[in-house]
Every structure is written in C-alpha cells, then in structure tokens.
Amino acid sequence: MDRMLLNSTSRRLKLLELLNSSSQWVLVNYVAKELGCSPQTVISDCEHIENEWPDYLTIDFSKKRGLRFQMVKNHPISDLYKEIMKEALTFALMEAAFFNPGMNSAFYHQKLFISDSSLYRVFRSLKPLLQERGIDFAQTSYTMTGSNELQVRYFLILYFLEVNKISDWPFPLDKKQLMKTIEIVKSIYEFKMNVSFSNYLLYAMAITIIREQQGFKIRPSIINKHLNVNPIEPSENLDLFLQENFPEVDKNSFYLSIFWWNYSWNNAQEKQNVRQYAEQFMSLLSDSIGIKPSAESNEAIVTWMMHIYARHQFYPYEKFILYDHYHYATVSVKRTYTFYTQKVAECLDQIEKKSRFPWKTTYLNEMLHKILLLWANLLDSLEQLQPKISVVILSNIGIEHSDILSYLLQKRFQEKITICFSGDELTLDKTLDYDLCISNYTIANIDEDNLIVVDDIPSNKNWLDLSAIIRSKTHL
C-alpha cells in the first residue's frame, strides 16, 4: 500500500527495507539499481532520512563499503513506519474521514491545510486502494462504506493498530471505561491475555462503537449468515455493559466485529477439515526436523492455524498497510535458522497443495514467527541440532595470546564452535581441515571467506563480525 505515499517517500521506504534486510554493508550502486534511481539520489535519500528521523536511526556511509543501517537504541523499526504513516496526507485524510463522515471538501481544506486540487489528488490516490479491500470511498461525503461492514471495521482496526503505539489512544472514547470489558472478555473466552491482544480488543471495541454510533450497520443478512452457523454465546455482564454505556450498539454486531474468529466458519465440517490439515502439518514438521512438540505446544500451533484460516475467510486481503510485522520479524529467523525455515516452507507447501489454501504462499512468515513463539523450547532444540564449525586460532605474538583468544571465543561461542588448533602459523598442520581461521594479523595464503582478523583483544566490532560469519557458516 506504499502507493498511498509520495514517490520519494515510497522510494525511501524501499531503501530502508533494503538496508534493514542486510546485517552487512550494502553497496550504493546495488541499492541504486534496485530502486531504479541514481547513486546520488540514494545518498540524498539517506541524508534526508537521517535528518528527518535522527531519533530513530543512523545510516553509515563509506565510499568503499557502501551503506549500513542501524536503528537507535529503544526504537524498533515499526516506530519509524508509524511516524511515516502519520505524516502521509493520504492517511490523514482517511483518519479524518473515519472520525468525521459526511463532511464536505471545505472541512478537509481546513482540517488538512490543503488546496482543493491537492485534496482531489489525495482522494484519487486513496480511493482505488481502499476499493482493493472492498471499501468504497465517496467523494461527495467522504465516507467509507462497503458491502460487508465487518470487513470495513476490520480494515480500520488493522490501520489504527499499525499507525499507533501501544501507549496511544486516538479515539474520543473513555479508555478506562472500555478497559473494564477486558476482564469480562477474559471470563467468557478464557484468552491468554497479553498487551497486544488487550490493545486489539480495545481498538476493536472503540472502532465498532464509533461506527455503530455513526450509523454504519452490519447488514442483517450478514449477521444471520454468521450466526445461523455459529450462534453467539451471550454474556450477561457484557450485554449489561453495552446496554448501560452504549445502548445504540447492536449486541450481535458487537460480538461479530470483535470476536470474528468464532463466527467465520461455514460449517462444522470445514472447521474439522482445517484442524486435520493443521495436525498433518505439525506431524510433517516434527518428522522433518526431528523434534517432537509437547501436546500443549502442538495444540497451540494447530489452534493458531485454524485462526489464520478463519481470518482469511473473514478478511481475504493484506493484513498490513505499510509495515509487515511478520516479514520483519522473520528476517533474522530466515538468516539464522535456514534449516528450520526450509522445513516449515516445505511442509506448508505440502499442506497447501492438499487443502488448496495459501499456507505457504501467503502465511509463511506468520507461521515461521508463530511456531517459534508457540513451540516450547524449540529454539533450544534447534540449537542442539546445529553442527559446530571447526575453528583455527593463530597469533603472531605467542601461544599465550592464542590461548587468551581461545578462551574468549569459547566463552562467547561455546555452543557454535570447536577449536581444533590454537597457536602460531609455523606449527599449524597444513593438512588440517577447518571452517574458519581467526587471527590477529593478515595471512596471505588463507581464503578471505575463511579468515577473520581481530584485534589482540577483540573489539565490539570484532565480536559483531565474528557473530555474523559464524552464523553464515551454520546451516540450521
């Protein structure tokens, strides 16, 4: 959805994605080619990004090495995306239309401080992208509607969650009042509550209440379609809360809008079929990686796969606007745990072919992320499967120094390396087979890919380089 941004902003986002996807330096010419612009434009964009968001990131530049991107401490990259979204006129128009439906263009000229021609251009860029998600955006009244109001609400929930931080509250409703419902919800559905899910519930309730108050109702045919198959289990406490505080909100619409995953199944057989496919996937994956999950972990992943299926049926569109959380969350997973990534992809592909559901095509990143979270002790088990790399340590200032390097390296990487020789070049057996040579001086007859030179006592930069090369030489 970066088409909602100016060309320059869209290009800068792609620049950030390129730099963030690499833990190493990236050549300027390579970036320019990928972005379809000149090297000078790349440099200018980097300067603009650093000047615009100095509290969030730094971009190092070297004529020889290229570019290297780093987020500032205590700022995840998602925070940067939120700032970019908040500054985009298209999103400002969309928010204003949500909070103020039915207003004419004069209102938006004043609200957004833009001319009539600029408003028209922003509207023209926003309308087709909302249409791709089943939402109609009327220019005469600047209202967002759709054939399925449930999907309109879910889109808005996703948007506001993506653009706001956990501490933000953008709605004209009493947050503390809505917080009271969280305990009620927990008692109904026995959720494992965390900060993110609690925030989802608050945002979902706020958007549902606001849309209901504005007069945007879910069609009775849609309500009946869902409830005929999946009847609501009412909660007296929740019903009473709505009646006392928001009497204009339809109870059935409220349940469907917020707890949609309970009401997205066409029939009981469909639900059973999806469970069977999920269980088959877990069996395939367990056999492929040689690790057996606990019954609790297995059930948690199966349940999440059923959640994915229900969500896809309910809302078959992209689940993010600009910031794809699962994509970024799995960048390092794919780089570090290649064996795990490969096996998950293979097993999802098999289940996708059987079920004709896009498990791998659409949901690979989400599955890679969720399996690691829900499978207890999986990372420990994967680490144990990882073959250690053999390391030679050479020093030009004596055996005592090579022993110090050995001690430091063993302490830092004991689960990842085996030191097969420590000493000087003169006593090294030339026939010795090893994966990596670590030395405090440059050695001419060793392949650069298998050599890393460190300071006598490794610096922070040395440790980062060592971690990167050791990780690259493992294939987990």
C-alpha positions as CSV (number, residue, x, y, z in Angstrom):
1,M,0.0,0.0,0.0
2,D,3.0,2.3,-0.4
3,R,1.2,3.7,-3.5
4,M,-0.6,5.9,-1.0
5,L,2.7,7.7,-0.4
6,L,4.6,10.2,-2.5
7,N,7.1,8.6,-4.9
8,S,10.0,10.0,-2.9
9,T,8.6,8.6,0.4
10,S,7.8,5.3,-1.2
11,R,11.4,5.0,-2.5
12,R,12.9,5.9,0.9
13,L,10.8,3.1,2.5
14,K,12.2,0.6,0.0
15,L,15.7,1.9,0.7
16,L,15.1,1.3,4.4
17,E,13.8,-2.2,3.7
18,L,16.9,-3.0,1.6
19,L,19.3,-1.8,4.2
20,N,17.5,-3.4,7.1
21,S,17.4,-6.8,5.3
22,S,21.2,-7.0,5.5
23,S,23.4,-7.1,8.5
24,Q,26.4,-6.1,6.4
25,W,27.4,-3.1,4.4
26,V,25.4,-2.7,1.1
27,L,27.0,-1.1,-2.0
28,V,25.4,2.2,-3.1
29,N,25.3,1.1,-6.8
30,Y,23.4,-2.1,-5.8
31,V,20.8,0.0,-3.9
32,A,20.5,2.4,-6.8
33,K,19.9,-0.4,-9.3
34,E,17.3,-2.0,-7.0
35,L,15.5,1.3,-6.5
36,G,15.8,2.4,-10.2
37,C,17.5,5.7,-9.3
38,S,21.0,7.2,-9.4
39,P,23.6,6.6,-6.7
40,Q,23.4,10.3,-5.8
41,T,19.7,10.0,-5.2
42,V,20.4,7.1,-2.8
43,I,22.9,9.3,-0.9
44,S,20.4,12.2,-0.8
45,D,17.7,9.9,0.4
46,C,19.9,8.6,3.2
47,E,20.7,12.2,4.3
48,H,17.0,13.1,4.2
49,I,16.1,10.1,6.3
50,E,18.7,10.8,8.9
51,N,17.8,14.5,9.1
52,E,14.1,13.7,9.3
53,W,14.2,10.9,11.9
54,P,17.5,11.3,13.8
55,D,16.0,9.9,17.0
56,Y,15.2,6.6,15.2
57,L,18.1,5.6,13.1
58,T,21.6,6.2,11.7
59,I,22.9,5.3,8.3
60,D,26.7,5.0,8.0
61,F,28.3,5.8,4.6
62,S,31.6,4.6,3.3
63,K,32.8,5.2,-0.3
64,K,34.4,1.8,-0.3
65,R,31.9,-0.3,1.7
66,G,28.6,1.5,0.9
67,L,25.8,1.9,3.4
68,R,24.9,0.4,6.7
69,F,21.6,0.9,8.6
70,Q,21.1,0.8,12.3
71,M,18.1,1.6,14.5
72,V,18.7,3.8,17.5
73,K,18.5,2.0,20.9
74,N,15.0,1.6,22.2
75,H,13.3,2.2,18.9
76,P,12.1,-0.7,16.8
77,I,11.7,-0.2,13.1
78,S,8.0,-0.3,13.5
79,D,8.1,3.1,15.3
80,L,9.7,4.6,12.2
81,Y,6.9,3.3,10.0
82,K,4.3,4.7,12.4
83,E,6.0,8.1,12.0
84,I,6.0,7.9,8.2
85,M,2.3,6.9,8.2
86,K,1.3,9.8,10.5
87,E,3.0,12.3,8.2
88,A,1.3,11.0,5.0
89,L,-1.6,13.1,3.7
90,T,-3.5,10.0,2.4
91,F,-3.6,8.5,5.9
92,A,-4.5,11.9,7.4
93,L,-7.5,12.1,5.0
94,M,-8.5,8.5,5.8
95,E,-8.5,9.2,9.5
96,A,-10.4,12.4,9.2
97,A,-13.0,10.7,7.1
98,F,-13.4,7.9,9.7
99,F,-13.9,10.4,12.6
100,N,-15.9,12.9,10.5
101,P,-18.1,11.1,8.0
102,G,-20.4,13.2,5.8
103,M,-18.3,16.3,5.8
104,N,-17.7,18.3,2.6
105,S,-14.5,19.3,0.9
106,A,-14.4,22.7,2.7
107,F,-14.0,20.8,6.0
108,Y,-10.9,18.9,4.7
109,H,-9.3,22.0,3.2
110,Q,-9.3,23.5,6.7
111,K,-8.6,20.2,8.6
112,L,-5.7,19.2,6.5
113,F,-4.5,22.6,5.3
114,I,-4.6,21.7,1.7
115,S,-6.0,23.2,-1.5
116,D,-8.9,21.8,-3.5
117,S,-6.6,20.3,-6.2
118,S,-4.4,18.7,-3.5
119,L,-7.4,17.2,-1.8
120,Y,-8.6,15.8,-5.1
121,R,-5.2,14.2,-5.8
122,V,-5.1,12.6,-2.3
123,F,-8.6,11.4,-2.7
124,R,-7.8,9.9,-6.2
125,S,-4.8,8.0,-4.7
126,L,-6.7,6.7,-1.7
127,K,-9.9,5.6,-3.4
128,P,-8.6,2.7,-5.6
129,L,-6.5,1.3,-2.8
130,L,-9.5,1.2,-0.5
131,Q,-11.5,-0.5,-3.3
132,E,-8.9,-3.3,-3.4
133,R,-10.0,-4.0,0.2
134,G,-13.8,-3.9,-0.6
135,I,-14.2,-0.4,0.7
136,D,-16.0,2.4,-1.3
137,F,-14.8,6.0,-0.6
138,A,-17.4,8.5,-1.7
139,Q,-16.0,11.9,-2.7
140,T,-19.3,13.8,-2.1
141,S,-19.5,12.8,1.6
142,Y,-16.0,11.4,2.2
143,T,-17.4,8.3,3.9
144,M,-16.1,4.8,3.9
145,T,-18.6,2.1,3.3
146,G,-18.7,-1.5,1.9
147,S,-20.9,-4.4,1.1
148,N,-19.6,-6.0,4.3
149,E,-19.4,-3.6,7.2
150,L,-17.5,-6.2,9.2
151,Q,-14.6,-6.0,6.7
152,V,-14.6,-2.2,6.8
153,R,-14.3,-2.3,10.6
154,Y,-11.5,-4.9,10.5
155,F,-9.6,-2.8,8.0
156,L,-9.9,0.2,10.3
157,I,-8.8,-1.9,13.3
158,L,-5.7,-3.0,11.4
159,Y,-4.9,0.5,10.3
160,F,-5.2,2.1,13.7
161,L,-3.2,-0.7,15.4
162,E,-0.4,-0.3,12.8
163,V,-0.2,3.5,12.9
164,N,-0.3,3.9,16.7
165,K,2.0,2.9,19.5
166,I,0.7,0.8,22.5
167,S,0.6,3.9,24.6
168,D,-1.5,5.9,22.1
169,W,-5.3,6.3,22.3
170,P,-6.7,8.1,19.2
171,F,-10.4,7.6,19.9
172,P,-12.9,10.0,21.5
173,L,-14.0,7.4,24.0
174,D,-13.1,6.7,27.6
175,K,-10.3,4.2,27.5
176,K,-10.7,3.3,31.2
177,Q,-14.3,2.6,30.7
178,L,-13.5,0.2,27.9
179,M,-10.8,-1.4,29.9
180,K,-13.4,-2.7,32.3
181,T,-14.6,-5.0,29.5
182,I,-11.3,-6.8,29.2
183,E,-11.9,-8.8,32.4
184,I,-15.4,-9.6,31.2
185,V,-14.0,-10.9,27.9
186,K,-11.4,-13.0,29.6
187,S,-14.1,-14.7,31.7
188,I,-16.1,-15.5,28.5
189,Y,-13.4,-16.8,26.2
190,E,-10.5,-17.8,28.5
191,F,-8.0,-16.0,26.4
192,K,-4.3,-15.9,27.2
193,M,-4.2,-12.1,27.5
194,N,-1.1,-10.1,26.6
195,V,-0.5,-6.4,25.9
196,S,-1.0,-6.7,22.2
197,F,-4.2,-8.7,22.4
198,S,-5.6,-6.4,25.1
199,N,-4.8,-3.5,22.8
200,Y,-6.6,-5.2,19.9
201,L,-9.7,-5.7,22.0
202,L,-9.7,-2.0,23.0
203,Y,-9.2,-0.8,19.4
204,A,-11.8,-3.2,18.0
205,M,-14.4,-2.1,20.6
206,A,-13.7,1.5,20.0
207,I,-14.0,1.3,16.2
208,T,-17.1,-0.9,16.5
209,I,-18.8,1.6,18.9
210,I,-17.9,4.6,16.8
211,R,-19.1,3.0,13.5
212,E,-22.3,2.0,15.2
213,Q,-22.8,5.5,16.6
214,Q,-22.2,7.0,13.2
215,G,-25.0,4.8,11.8
216,F,-22.9,2.3,9.8
217,K,-24.6,-1.0,10.5
218,I,-23.9,-4.6,9.5
219,R,-26.5,-5.9,7.1
220,P,-29.0,-8.3,8.7
221,S,-28.2,-10.9,6.0
222,I,-24.6,-11.0,7.0
223,I,-25.4,-11.2,10.7
224,N,-27.8,-14.1,10.1
225,K,-25.3,-15.9,7.8
226,H,-22.7,-15.9,10.6
227,L,-25.0,-16.6,13.5
228,N,-27.0,-19.4,11.9
229,V,-23.8,-21.5,11.7
230,N,-22.1,-20.2,14.8
231,P,-24.6,-19.0,17.4
232,I,-23.4,-16.4,19.9
233,E,-22.9,-17.5,23.5
234,P,-24.1,-14.3,25.3
235,S,-22.5,-12.9,28.4
236,E,-24.9,-11.2,30.8
237,N,-22.1,-9.0,32.1
238,L,-21.0,-7.8,28.6
239,D,-24.6,-7.3,27.5
240,L,-25.3,-5.2,30.6
241,F,-22.1,-3.2,29.9
242,L,-23.3,-2.4,26.4
243,Q,-26.8,-1.6,27.5
244,E,-25.7,0.8,30.2
245,N,-22.9,2.6,28.3
246,F,-23.6,2.2,24.6
247,P,-27.3,1.4,24.1
248,E,-27.1,2.4,20.4
249,V,-24.7,-0.5,19.7
250,D,-26.3,-3.7,18.4
251,K,-25.2,-6.6,20.5
252,N,-24.8,-9.1,17.7
253,S,-22.8,-6.6,15.6
254,F,-20.5,-6.0,18.6
255,Y,-19.8,-9.7,19.1
256,L,-19.3,-10.3,15.3
257,S,-17.0,-7.3,14.9
258,I,-14.7,-8.1,17.8
259,F,-14.7,-11.9,18.1
260,W,-15.0,-12.6,14.4
261,W,-12.9,-15.8,14.5
262,N,-15.7,-17.6,16.3
263,Y,-18.2,-16.8,13.6
264,S,-16.2,-17.2,10.3
265,W,-16.8,-20.9,9.7
266,N,-19.2,-22.1,7.0
267,N,-20.0,-25.3,8.9
268,A,-18.6,-27.7,11.5
269,Q,-17.1,-30.0,8.8
270,E,-15.0,-27.1,7.4
271,K,-13.6,-26.5,10.9
272,Q,-12.8,-30.2,11.4
273,N,-11.1,-30.3,8.0
274,V,-8.9,-27.4,8.8
275,R,-7.9,-28.9,12.1
276,Q,-6.9,-32.1,10.4
277,Y,-4.7,-30.2,7.9
278,A,-3.1,-28.3,10.7
279,E,-2.4,-31.6,12.6
280,Q,-1.0,-33.1,9.4
281,F,1.3,-30.1,9.1
282,M,2.6,-30.5,12.7
283,S,3.2,-34.2,12.1
284,L,5.2,-33.5,8.9
285,L,7.2,-30.7,10.5
286,S,8.0,-32.7,13.6
287,D,9.3,-35.6,11.5
288,S,11.2,-33.3,9.2
289,I,13.2,-31.5,11.9
290,G,13.4,-34.5,14.3
291,I,11.9,-32.6,17.2
292,K,8.6,-33.6,18.9
293,P,6.5,-30.8,20.4
294,S,4.6,-31.1,23.7
295,A,0.9,-31.8,23.4
296,E,0.3,-28.2,24.6
297,S,2.6,-26.7,22.0
298,N,1.1,-28.8,19.3
299,E,-2.4,-27.7,20.2
300,A,-1.4,-24.1,20.4
301,I,0.0,-24.1,16.8
302,V,-3.0,-26.1,15.4
303,T,-5.3,-23.6,17.0
304,W,-3.4,-20.7,15.5
305,M,-3.5,-22.3,12.1
306,M,-7.3,-22.5,12.5
307,H,-7.3,-18.8,13.5
308,I,-5.3,-18.0,10.3
309,Y,-7.9,-19.9,8.2
310,A,-10.8,-18.2,9.8
311,R,-9.2,-14.8,9.4
312,H,-8.6,-15.4,5.8
313,Q,-12.2,-16.4,5.2
314,F,-13.3,-13.3,7.1
315,Y,-10.9,-10.8,5.6
316,P,-9.1,-12.2,2.4
317,Y,-6.9,-9.0,2.0
318,E,-3.5,-7.9,3.1
319,K,-3.3,-7.7,6.9
320,F,-1.0,-4.7,6.9
321,I,-0.9,-1.2,5.4
322,L,2.8,-0.4,5.2
323,Y,4.6,-2.3,8.0
324,D,4.5,-6.1,7.5
325,H,5.3,-7.2,11.1
326,Y,5.8,-10.8,10.2
327,H,8.1,-10.0,7.3
328,Y,10.4,-8.0,9.6
329,A,10.1,-10.4,12.5
330,T,11.4,-13.3,10.3
331,V,14.3,-11.6,8.5
332,S,16.8,-12.8,11.1
333,V,14.9,-16.1,11.6
334,K,15.5,-16.9,7.9
335,R,19.1,-15.9,8.1
336,T,19.9,-17.7,11.3
337,Y,17.7,-20.8,11.1
338,T,17.8,-21.8,7.4
339,F,17.1,-25.5,8.1
340,Y,14.1,-24.6,10.2
341,T,12.8,-22.1,7.6
342,Q,13.3,-24.6,4.7
343,K,11.4,-27.4,6.5
344,V,8.5,-25.1,7.6
345,A,8.2,-23.9,4.0
346,E,8.3,-27.5,2.6
347,C,5.6,-28.7,5.0
348,L,3.4,-25.8,4.4
349,D,3.7,-26.3,0.7
350,Q,2.6,-29.9,1.0
351,I,-0.5,-28.9,3.1
352,E,-1.2,-26.0,0.7
353,K,-1.4,-28.4,-2.2
354,K,-3.7,-30.7,-0.3
355,S,-6.0,-28.1,1.1
356,R,-5.9,-25.5,-1.7
357,F,-5.3,-22.8,0.9
358,P,-2.3,-20.4,0.7
359,W,-0.5,-21.6,3.7
360,K,3.0,-21.1,2.2
361,T,2.1,-18.5,-0.4
362,T,0.6,-16.0,2.0
363,Y,1.3,-17.1,5.5
364,L,4.9,-18.5,5.6
365,N,6.3,-15.5,7.5
366,E,3.5,-15.6,10.1
367,M,3.9,-19.4,10.6
368,L,7.7,-19.1,10.9
369,H,7.2,-16.5,13.6
370,K,4.3,-18.1,15.5
371,I,5.8,-21.6,15.6
372,L,8.9,-20.2,17.3
373,L,6.7,-18.5,19.9
374,L,4.2,-21.3,20.5
375,W,6.5,-24.3,20.4
376,A,8.1,-24.5,23.8
377,N,11.9,-24.9,23.8
378,L,12.1,-25.2,20.1
379,L,15.0,-22.8,19.8
380,D,17.0,-24.8,22.3
381,S,16.3,-27.9,20.4
382,L,17.3,-26.3,17.1
383,E,20.5,-25.0,18.6
384,Q,21.4,-28.6,19.6
385,L,20.9,-29.8,16.1
386,Q,23.2,-27.1,14.8
387,P,26.6,-28.6,13.7
388,K,29.6,-26.7,15.3
389,I,32.1,-25.2,13.0
390,S,35.8,-26.0,13.3
391,V,38.0,-23.0,14.1
392,V,41.7,-22.4,13.9
393,I,43.2,-19.6,16.1
394,L,46.5,-18.1,15.0
395,S,48.5,-15.4,16.8
396,N,51.8,-13.7,15.9
397,I,52.6,-12.7,19.5
398,G,52.8,-16.2,21.1
399,I,50.9,-19.2,22.4
400,E,49.8,-17.3,25.5
401,H,47.9,-14.8,23.3
402,S,46.3,-17.5,21.2
403,D,45.2,-19.2,24.4
404,I,43.5,-16.0,25.5
405,L,41.7,-15.7,22.2
406,S,40.7,-19.4,22.5
407,Y,39.3,-18.7,26.0
408,L,37.3,-15.6,24.9
409,L,35.9,-17.3,21.8
410,Q,35.0,-20.5,23.6
411,K,33.2,-18.5,26.3
412,R,31.3,-16.5,23.7
413,F,30.5,-19.2,21.1
414,Q,30.9,-22.5,23.0
415,E,27.6,-23.9,21.5
416,K,28.7,-23.0,18.0
417,I,32.4,-23.6,17.5
418,T,35.0,-26.3,18.1
419,I,38.6,-25.1,18.4
420,C,40.7,-27.6,16.5
421,F,44.0,-25.7,16.8
422,S,45.4,-22.7,18.7
423,G,49.0,-21.5,18.2
424,D,51.1,-19.9,15.5
425,E,51.3,-20.4,11.8
426,L,54.6,-22.2,11.9
427,T,53.2,-25.1,13.9
428,L,49.9,-25.4,12.1
429,D,49.3,-28.7,10.3
430,K,48.7,-27.6,6.7
431,T,46.5,-30.6,6.0
432,L,44.1,-29.7,8.9
433,D,40.6,-29.3,7.7
434,Y,38.7,-26.4,9.3
435,D,35.9,-23.9,8.6
436,L,37.3,-20.6,9.9
437,C,40.6,-19.1,10.8
438,I,40.6,-16.3,13.4
439,S,43.9,-14.4,13.7
440,N,45.2,-11.1,14.9
441,Y,47.1,-10.5,11.7
442,T,46.5,-10.8,7.9
443,I,47.6,-14.2,6.5
444,A,48.2,-14.2,2.7
445,N,47.6,-17.9,1.9
446,I,44.2,-18.3,3.5
447,D,40.9,-17.6,1.6
448,E,39.3,-14.4,2.7
449,D,36.0,-16.1,3.2
450,N,37.5,-18.4,5.8
451,L,39.6,-15.8,7.6
452,I,38.7,-13.0,10.0
453,V,41.3,-10.7,11.6
454,V,40.6,-9.3,15.0
455,D,42.3,-7.0,17.4
456,D,44.6,-8.6,20.1
457,I,41.6,-8.3,22.4
458,P,38.5,-8.4,20.2
459,S,36.6,-5.1,19.9
460,N,32.8,-4.8,19.9
461,K,33.0,-4.5,16.1
462,N,35.1,-7.7,16.0
463,W,32.5,-9.6,18.0
464,L,29.8,-8.4,15.7
465,D,31.8,-9.6,12.7
466,L,32.5,-12.9,14.3
467,S,28.9,-13.5,15.1
468,A,27.9,-12.7,11.5
469,I,30.5,-15.0,9.9
470,I,29.9,-17.9,12.4
471,R,26.1,-17.6,11.7
472,S,26.7,-17.6,8.0
473,K,28.7,-20.8,8.2
474,T,26.0,-22.7,10.0
475,H,23.0,-24.1,8.2
476,L,20.3,-24.5,10.7
